[in-house]
Amino acid sequence: MGVMSNITLYELPGCPYCAKVIDKLDELGLEYDSIEVPRAHGERTEVEEVSGQTGVPVIIDEEHDVHGMPESDDIVAFLEETYGA
């Protein structure tokens, strides 16, 4: 059985901001669950519920009380601070 990851990433394939966050997750060797959001913003109810907006990427990190952080720069900074060397 694999390790349950605490991090969930809402993303859209081909989104450069999502790629930036994924690169950082990979660089830090972090396990995460990926949830693909629909292309249409109007259908992104789940990501809107967790983050209050419909943009991606958004991450959830239960262990650190992050329940829907948007903005790739903020996410990368958070990951660096929390999991960086």
Buried (B, 14 or more C-beta within 10 A) or exposed (E): EEEEBBBBBBBBEEBEBBBBBBEBBEEEEBEBEBBEBEEEEEEBEBBBEBBEBBBBBBBBBEEBEBEBBBBBEEBBBBBEEBBEE
